[in-house]
């Protein structure tokens, strides 16, 4: 197969623009022919030996980031072509994988219910780190060592490989509708969506190469004067932006009967008085990008067994907002009404309202997780109730991004897996009072003043 390289094509595109002579007034717009070449470069799928597969670069378009080192690594690997599947002959590798924290099948493996890869309801993809590094280096000039986080993906050091369990097919895509280049930076964008936003990707010259730098959702510049910037001390005024779509079963490769429809509706936050406040605008774009990403992941629901034509299948989410000094905490609640009993799960997000940066527990405590994790688990154990959820369970499922804040508590989130479910069916919400956290020895005391209402 002839390897279709994205970067050389974009490089050629930019050099063509440069050869035409740069305008003294700024970057040169792309021609339609150049837009067509860009779309050929960004194709989400390639054909090899009569088989269509996801293009190696598709993962760059599955998350939003201002710096490529901040991309969502789990999303990046979701539809990575990979280096084969784990087979039943790979017992040692499978056992090592089951022993990793975060392996969803660990309990089933330990109980003897799932003892081989073929027992799992989803395939186990093996992706060598060398393959990932080659992709990242070729198109972005970085490797996994440069990424700010590789959380959310299982990794075995002995095999130097990552493992994913994607069973649907929804690779990332970027449909270029326009762009410009000044010979050093090339900026390309999609059509503007109904909500007034579009996706933009930026490449920069790096010596003789061109490398991808960012992929983010933006609002195109408008003619006329910008809206007013919020006055100092003004609180955000909260509204909603809704992302919805009905997915029909025939749009998926999964073995789902024709006529099955799953309705998706995700309600995301919107700062209505963002004006020309760049940070608040960026937060609105982040919220929108999350909503779009959840829509793009909608095809995964066809992997749920038992869907029948005419069924009332829906996945919906809502949110609540909590202002904590200069921090913004969000609690997302998602309800999945599919073939079985409804599943209600909770996730959280925290942002700095002054910078727009997303924060983890390490940012809050300003020390490595190893230093505050034991103290948090001790506080949870002290507060354990009659539900029997004690320290052992919490320790196994603890993550630094599974939390949200309320006026009085830090609430840690732990996924609940029932039976042979391949995704969480509920979420255990475990509060720790902010007062107790402030009593921790310095420097572990949490970074936040008294919480206040939005």
Secondary structure in CASP SS format (residue, H / E / C, confidence):
PFRMAT SS
TARGET T0000
AUTHOR 0000-0000-0000
METHOD secondary structure of the structure
MODEL  1
X C 1.00
X C 1.00
X C 1.00
X C 1.00
X C 1.00
X H 1.00
X H 1.00
X H 1.00
X H 1.00
X H 1.00
X H 1.00
X H 1.00
X H 1.00
X H 1.00
X H 1.00
X H 1.00
X H 1.00
X H 1.00
X H 1.00
X C 1.00
X C 1.00
X C 1.00
X E 1.00
X C 1.00
X C 1.00
X E 1.00
X C 1.00
X E 1.00
X E 1.00
X C 1.00
X C 1.00
X H 1.00
X H 1.00
X H 1.00
X H 1.00
X H 1.00
X H 1.00
X H 1.00
X H 1.00
X H 1.00
X H 1.00
X C 1.00
X C 1.00
X C 1.00
X E 1.00
X E 1.00
X E 1.00
X E 1.00
X C 1.00
X C 1.00
X E 1.00
X E 1.00
X E 1.00
X E 1.00
X C 1.00
X H 1.00
X H 1.00
X H 1.00
X H 1.00
X H 1.00
X H 1.00
X C 1.00
X C 1.00
X C 1.00
X E 1.00
X C 1.00
X C 1.00
X H 1.00
X H 1.00
X H 1.00
X C 1.00
X C 1.00
X H 1.00
X H 1.00
X H 1.00
X H 1.00
X H 1.00
X C 1.00
X C 1.00
X C 1.00
X C 1.00
X C 1.00
X C 1.00
X C 1.00
X E 1.00
X C 1.00
X C 1.00
X C 1.00
X C 1.00
X C 1.00
X H 1.00
X H 1.00
X H 1.00
X H 1.00
X H 1.00
X H 1.00
X H 1.00
X H 1.00
X C 1.00
X C 1.00
X C 1.00
X C 1.00
X C 1.00
X C 1.00
X C 1.00
X H 1.00
X H 1.00
X H 1.00
X H 1.00
X H 1.00
X H 1.00
X C 1.00
X C 1.00
X C 1.00
X C 1.00
X C 1.00
X H 1.00
X H 1.00
X H 1.00
X C 1.00
X C 1.00
X C 1.00
X C 1.00
X C 1.00
X E 1.00
X E 1.00
X E 1.00
X E 1.00
X H 1.00
X H 1.00
X H 1.00
X H 1.00
X H 1.00
X H 1.00
X H 1.00
X H 1.00
X H 1.00
X H 1.00
X H 1.00
X H 1.00
X C 1.00
X C 1.00
X C 1.00
X H 1.00
X H 1.00
X H 1.00
X C 1.00
X C 1.00
X C 1.00
X C 1.00
X C 1.00
X C 1.00
X C 1.00
X E 1.00
X E 1.00
X E 1.00
X C 1.00
X C 1.00
X C 1.00
X C 1.00
X E 1.00
X E 1.00
X E 1.00
X E 1.00
X C 1.00
X C 1.00
X C 1.00
X C 1.00
X C 1.00
X C 1.00
X C 1.00
X C 1.00
X C 1.00
X C 1.00
X C 1.00
X C 1.00
X C 1.00
X E 1.00
X E 1.00
X E 1.00
X E 1.00
X C 1.00
X C 1.00
X C 1.00
X E 1.00
X E 1.00
X E 1.00
X E 1.00
X E 1.00
X C 1.00
X C 1.00
X C 1.00
X C 1.00
X C 1.00
X C 1.00
X C 1.00
X E 1.00
X E 1.00
X E 1.00
X E 1.00
X E 1.00
X E 1.00
X E 1.00
X E 1.00
X E 1.00
X E 1.00
X C 1.00
X C 1.00
X E 1.00
X E 1.00
X E 1.00
X E 1.00
X E 1.00
X E 1.00
X E 1.00
X E 1.00
X E 1.00
X E 1.00
X E 1.00
X C 1.00
X C 1.00
X C 1.00
X C 1.00
X C 1.00
X C 1.00
X C 1.00
X C 1.00
X C 1.00
X C 1.00
X C 1.00
X C 1.00
X C 1.00
X C 1.00
X C 1.00
X C 1.00
X C 1.00
X C 1.00
X E 1.00
X E 1.00
X E 1.00
X E 1.00
X E 1.00
X E 1.00
X E 1.00
X E 1.00
X E 1.00
X E 1.00
X E 1.00
X H 1.00
X H 1.00
X H 1.00
X C 1.00
X C 1.00
X C 1.00
X C 1.00
X C 1.00
X C 1.00
X C 1.00
X C 1.00
X C 1.00
X E 1.00
X E 1.00
X E 1.00
X E 1.00
X E 1.00
X E 1.00
X E 1.00
X E 1.00
X E 1.00
X E 1.00
X E 1.00
X C 1.00
X C 1.00
X C 1.00
X C 1.00
X C 1.00
X C 1.00
X H 1.00
X H 1.00
X H 1.00
X H 1.00
X H 1.00
X H 1.00
X H 1.00
X H 1.00
X H 1.00
X H 1.00
X H 1.00
X H 1.00
X H 1.00
X H 1.00
X H 1.00
X H 1.00
X H 1.00
X H 1.00
X H 1.00
X H 1.00
X H 1.00
X H 1.00
X H 1.00
X H 1.00
X H 1.00
X H 1.00
X C 1.00
X C 1.00
X C 1.00
X C 1.00
X C 1.00
X C 1.00
X C 1.00
X C 1.00
X C 1.00
X E 1.00
X E 1.00
X E 1.00
X E 1.00
X E 1.00
X E 1.00
X E 1.00
X E 1.00
X E 1.00
X E 1.00
X E 1.00
X E 1.00
X C 1.00
X C 1.00
X E 1.00
X E 1.00
X E 1.00
X E 1.00
X E 1.00
X E 1.00
X E 1.00
X E 1.00
X E 1.00
X E 1.00
X E 1.00
X C 1.00
X C 1.00
X C 1.00
X C 1.00
X C 1.00
X E 1.00
X E 1.00
X E 1.00
X E 1.00
X E 1.00
X E 1.00
X E 1.00
X E 1.00
X E 1.00
X E 1.00
X C 1.00
X C 1.00
X C 1.00
X C 1.00
X C 1.00
X E 1.00
X C 1.00
X C 1.00
X H 1.00
X H 1.00
X H 1.00
X H 1.00
X H 1.00
X C 1.00
X C 1.00
X C 1.00
X H 1.00
X H 1.00
X H 1.00
X H 1.00
X H 1.00
X H 1.00
X H 1.00
X H 1.00
X H 1.00
X H 1.00
X H 1.00
X H 1.00
X H 1.00
X H 1.00
X C 1.00
X C 1.00
X C 1.00
X C 1.00
X C 1.00
X C 1.00
X C 1.00
X C 1.00
X H 1.00
X H 1.00
X H 1.00
X H 1.00
X H 1.00
X H 1.00
X H 1.00
X C 1.00
X C 1.00
X C 1.00
X C 1.00
X C 1.00
X E 1.00
X E 1.00
X E 1.00
X C 1.00
X C 1.00
X C 1.00
X E 1.00
X E 1.00
X E 1.00
X E 1.00
X E 1.00
X E 1.00
X E 1.00
X E 1.00
X C 1.00
X C 1.00
X C 1.00
X C 1.00
X C 1.00
X C 1.00
X C 1.00
X C 1.00
X C 1.00
X E 1.00
X E 1.00
X E 1.00
X E 1.00
X E 1.00
X E 1.00
X E 1.00
X E 1.00
X H 1.00
X H 1.00
X H 1.00
X H 1.00
X H 1.00
X C 1.00
X C 1.00
X C 1.00
X C 1.00
X C 1.00
X C 1.00
X C 1.00
X C 1.00
X C 1.00
X C 1.00
X C 1.00
X C 1.00
X C 1.00
X E 1.00
X C 1.00
X C 1.00
END
